[in-house]
Amino acid sequence: MSTEQAAKWPWSVLGMSEKGDQRAIKLAYATRLKTMDREDADAFQGLRQARTAALAMSGGAVNQARPNMAQLA
């Protein structure tokens, strides 16, 4: 990744021109997710990493833990 690309990441992956708030990041992620090829695991992983990084950069907490279904019952 070039220096210029690194400066624009993760915003460019999410289709955002600049840093946004948590709501804008989540909306951009959802929009990109709807248009991407479901068979492209690398693209999905890259999009997910960009979302996680963008939320962290915006000061938002990112909870990636999955709930324990046994505890929910």
N, CA and C atoms as an extended XYZ file, in Angstrom:
219
Properties=species:S:1:pos:R:3:atomname:S:1:resname:S:1:resid:I:1 pbc="F F F"
N         0.847       -1.173        0.000 N   MET     1
C         0.000        0.000        0.000 CA  MET     1
C         0.891        1.233        0.000 C   MET     1
N         0.600        2.154       -0.903 N   SER     2
C         1.393        3.380       -0.972 CA  SER     2
C         1.028        4.307        0.184 C   SER     2
N         1.855        5.326        0.370 N   THR     3
C         1.614        6.302        1.435 CA  THR     3
C         0.284        7.017        1.214 C   THR     3
N        -0.002        7.337       -0.040 N   GLU     4
C        -1.262        8.015       -0.363 CA  GLU     4
C        -2.464        7.116       -0.063 C   GLU     4
N        -2.363        5.839       -0.429 N   GLN     5
C        -3.454        4.900       -0.151 CA  GLN     5
C        -3.632        4.706        1.349 C   GLN     5
N        -2.519        4.632        2.068 N   ALA     6
C        -2.576        4.443        3.519 CA  ALA     6
C        -3.246        5.628        4.196 C   ALA     6
N        -3.045        6.823        3.671 N   ALA     7
C        -3.658        8.013        4.256 CA  ALA     7
C        -5.174        8.019        4.056 C   ALA     7
N        -5.647        7.395        3.001 N   LYS     8
C        -7.080        7.371        2.700 CA  LYS     8
C        -7.789        6.152        3.304 C   LYS     8
N        -7.024        5.161        3.741 N   TRP     9
C        -7.618        3.967        4.325 CA  TRP     9
C        -7.994        4.247        5.758 C   TRP     9
N        -9.042        3.849        6.280 N   PRO    10
C       -10.059        2.929        5.768 CA  PRO    10
C       -11.215        3.609        5.039 C   PRO    10
N       -11.166        4.935        4.964 N   TRP    11
C       -12.294        5.684        4.397 CA  TRP    11
C       -12.559        5.337        2.949 C   TRP    11
N       -11.503        5.148        2.160 N   SER    12
C       -11.686        4.831        0.743 CA  SER    12
C       -12.359        3.474        0.555 C   SER    12
N       -12.045        2.510        1.398 N   VAL    13
C       -12.662        1.181        1.306 CA  VAL    13
C       -14.160        1.273        1.589 C   VAL    13
N       -14.524        2.132        2.514 N   LEU    14
C       -15.926        2.308        2.879 CA  LEU    14
C       -16.674        3.225        1.915 C   LEU    14
N       -15.943        3.835        0.990 N   GLY    15
C       -16.568        4.751        0.034 CA  GLY    15
C       -16.822        6.128        0.614 C   GLY    15
N       -16.080        6.474        1.647 N   MET    16
C       -16.226        7.781        2.299 CA  MET    16
C       -15.056        8.671        1.884 C   MET    16
N       -15.336        9.947        1.678 N   SER    17
C       -14.271       10.861        1.269 CA  SER    17
C       -13.464       11.371        2.452 C   SER    17
N       -14.046       11.289        3.645 N   GLU    18
C       -13.341       11.764        4.831 CA  GLU    18
C       -13.880       11.057        6.068 C   GLU    18
N       -13.216       11.297        7.167 N   LYS    19
C       -13.626       10.694        8.430 CA  LYS    19
C       -15.054       11.100        8.771 C   LYS    19
N       -15.820       10.137        9.261 N   GLY    20
C       -17.196       10.417        9.636 CA  GLY    20
C       -17.502        9.915       11.035 C   GLY    20
N       -18.718       10.150       11.471 N   ASP    21
C       -19.127        9.664       12.775 CA  ASP    21
C       -19.542        8.192       12.669 C   ASP    21
N       -19.873        7.595       13.803 N   GLN    22
C       -20.193        6.172       13.833 CA  GLN    22
C       -21.377        5.823       12.933 C   GLN    22
N       -22.376        6.660       12.926 N   ARG    23
C       -23.550        6.383       12.099 CA  ARG    23
C       -23.184        6.383       10.617 C   ARG    23
N       -22.389        7.351       10.185 N   ALA    24
C       -21.973        7.438        8.785 CA  ALA    24
C       -21.122        6.236        8.395 C   ALA    24
N       -20.272        5.797        9.306 N   ILE    25
C       -19.414        4.630        9.047 CA  ILE    25
C       -20.272        3.381        8.887 C   ILE    25
N       -21.220        3.188        9.776 N   LYS    26
C       -22.086        2.005        9.710 CA  LYS    26
C       -22.952        2.017        8.451 C   LYS    26
N       -23.424        3.177        8.055 N   LEU    27
C       -24.213        3.300        6.835 CA  LEU    27
C       -23.368        2.992        5.603 C   LEU    27
N       -22.152        3.525        5.570 N   ALA    28
C       -21.248        3.259        4.446 CA  ALA    28
C       -20.916        1.774        4.364 C   ALA    28
N       -20.676        1.140        5.510 N   TYR    29
C       -20.390       -0.295        5.554 CA  TYR    29
C       -21.580       -1.078        5.002 C   TYR    29
N       -22.773       -0.773        5.457 N   ALA    30
C       -23.968       -1.493        5.012 CA  ALA    30
C       -24.194       -1.318        3.511 C   ALA    30
N       -23.955       -0.112        3.015 N   THR    31
C       -24.127        0.159        1.589 CA  THR    31
C       -23.147       -0.652        0.755 C   THR    31
N       -21.874       -0.668        1.168 N   ARG    32
C       -20.857       -1.444        0.452 CA  ARG    32
C       -21.146       -2.939        0.532 C   ARG    32
N       -21.592       -3.385        1.680 N   LEU    33
C       -21.875       -4.803        1.887 CA  LEU    33
C       -22.963       -5.287        0.932 C   LEU    33
N       -23.968       -4.458        0.701 N   LYS    34
C       -25.068       -4.832       -0.186 CA  LYS    34
C       -24.634       -4.981       -1.638 C   LYS    34
N       -23.583       -4.271       -2.033 N   THR    35
C       -23.167       -4.269       -3.439 CA  THR    35
C       -21.995       -5.188       -3.736 C   THR    35
N       -21.404       -5.790       -2.716 N   MET    36
C       -20.205       -6.591       -2.969 CA  MET    36
C       -20.545       -8.029       -3.351 C   MET    36
N       -19.610       -8.680       -3.997 N   ASP    37
C       -19.739      -10.075       -4.402 CA  ASP    37
C       -19.697      -10.957       -3.158 C   ASP    37
N       -20.736      -11.695       -2.908 N   ARG    38
C       -20.842      -12.536       -1.703 CA  ARG    38
C       -19.809      -13.664       -1.678 C   ARG    38
N       -19.255      -14.010       -2.825 N   GLU    39
C       -18.278      -15.096       -2.915 CA  GLU    39
C       -16.841      -14.623       -2.674 C   GLU    39
N       -16.627      -13.327       -2.604 N   ASP    40
C       -15.277      -12.773       -2.458 CA  ASP    40
C       -14.950      -12.575       -0.975 C   ASP    40
N       -14.399      -13.620       -0.368 N   ALA    41
C       -14.093      -13.585        1.069 CA  ALA    41
C       -13.041      -12.523        1.397 C   ALA    41
N       -12.069      -12.324        0.513 N   ASP    42
C       -11.026      -11.324        0.761 CA  ASP    42
C       -11.608       -9.916        0.783 C   ASP    42
N       -12.542       -9.637       -0.124 N   ALA    43
C       -13.166       -8.313       -0.159 CA  ALA    43
C       -13.993       -8.093        1.100 C   ALA    43
N       -14.716       -9.117        1.538 N   PHE    44
C       -15.506       -8.999        2.758 CA  PHE    44
C       -14.603       -8.749        3.959 C   PHE    44
N       -13.510       -9.493        4.036 N   GLN    45
C       -12.579       -9.324        5.151 CA  GLN    45
C       -11.981       -7.914        5.144 C   GLN    45
N       -11.628       -7.416        3.983 N   GLY    46
C       -11.084       -6.062        3.876 CA  GLY    46
C       -12.093       -5.003        4.283 C   GLY    46
N       -13.346       -5.195        3.884 N   LEU    47
C       -14.402       -4.264        4.256 CA  LEU    47
C       -14.634       -4.291        5.758 C   LEU    47
N       -14.637       -5.470        6.330 N   ARG    48
C       -14.849       -5.617        7.776 CA  ARG    48
C       -13.703       -4.955        8.565 C   ARG    48
N       -12.465       -5.159        8.095 N   GLN    49
C       -11.318       -4.545        8.755 CA  GLN    49
C       -11.380       -3.019        8.652 C   GLN    49
N       -11.810       -2.516        7.507 N   ALA    50
C       -11.935       -1.073        7.321 CA  ALA    50
C       -12.998       -0.514        8.266 C   ALA    50
N       -14.117       -1.222        8.410 N   ARG    51
C       -15.180       -0.787        9.314 CA  ARG    51
C       -14.673       -0.735       10.756 C   ARG    51
N       -13.998       -1.796       11.159 N   THR    52
C       -13.478       -1.871       12.525 CA  THR    52
C       -12.492       -0.736       12.793 C   THR    52
N       -11.582       -0.501       11.860 N   ALA    53
C       -10.586        0.556       12.017 CA  ALA    53
C       -11.246        1.932       12.032 C   ALA    53
N       -12.205        2.145       11.145 N   ALA    54
C       -12.877        3.442       11.081 CA  ALA    54
C       -13.634        3.731       12.374 C   ALA    54
N       -14.328        2.730       12.905 N   LEU    55
C       -15.045        2.927       14.164 CA  LEU    55
C       -14.073        3.227       15.300 C   LEU    55
N       -12.950        2.537       15.312 N   ALA    56
C       -11.950        2.796       16.353 CA  ALA    56
C       -11.371        4.204       16.219 C   ALA    56
N       -11.123        4.640       14.996 N   MET    57
C       -10.570        5.977       14.758 CA  MET    57
C       -11.574        7.067       15.114 C   MET    57
N       -12.859        6.745       15.018 N   SER    58
C       -13.884        7.744       15.326 CA  SER    58
C       -14.186        7.802       16.816 C   SER    58
N       -13.516        6.954       17.573 N   GLY    59
C       -13.709        6.957       19.016 CA  GLY    59
C       -14.804        6.027       19.486 C   GLY    59
N       -15.339        5.253       18.561 N   GLY    60
C       -16.411        4.332       18.921 CA  GLY    60
C       -15.876        2.981       19.344 C   GLY    60
N       -16.563        2.363       20.260 N   ALA    61
C       -16.194        1.023       20.692 CA  ALA    61
C       -16.693        0.027       19.654 C   ALA    61
N       -15.871       -0.941       19.346 N   VAL    62
C       -16.234       -1.969       18.384 CA  VAL    62
C       -16.369       -3.279       19.131 C   VAL    62
N       -17.574       -3.800       19.162 N   ASN    63
C       -17.826       -5.064       19.849 CA  ASN    63
C       -17.984       -6.148       18.812 C   ASN    63
N       -16.966       -6.994       18.682 N   GLN    64
C       -17.007       -8.071       17.710 CA  GLN    64
C       -17.326       -9.409       18.341 C   GLN    64
N       -17.526       -9.423       19.648 N   ALA    65
C       -17.801      -10.675       20.342 CA  ALA    65
C       -19.188      -11.169       19.967 C   ALA    65
N       -19.289      -12.472       19.819 N   ARG    66
C       -20.583      -13.086       19.544 CA  ARG    66
C       -21.203      -13.520       20.843 C   ARG    66
N       -22.492      -13.370       20.982 N   PRO    67
C       -23.130      -13.769       22.239 CA  PRO    67
C       -23.102      -15.271       22.426 C   PRO    67
N       -22.979      -15.672       23.660 N   ASN    68
C       -23.043      -17.086       24.001 CA  ASN    68
C       -24.507      -17.468       24.047 C   ASN    68
N       -24.932      -18.297       23.099 N   MET    69
C       -26.348      -18.632       22.969 CA  MET    69
C       -26.882      -19.358       24.205 C   MET    69
N       -26.042      -20.113       24.885 N   ALA    70
C       -26.464      -20.822       26.083 CA  ALA    70
C       -26.825      -19.846       27.202 C   ALA    70
N       -26.120      -18.729       27.259 N   GLN    71
C       -26.392      -17.736       28.282 CA  GLN    71
C       -27.660      -16.945       27.989 C   GLN    71
N       -28.045      -16.874       26.724 N   LEU    72
C       -29.222      -16.126       26.352 CA  LEU    72
C       -30.511      -16.902       26.592 C   LEU    72
N       -30.415      -18.206       26.700 N   ALA    73
C       -31.608      -19.046       26.862 CA  ALA    73
C       -32.150      -18.999       28.273 C   ALA    73
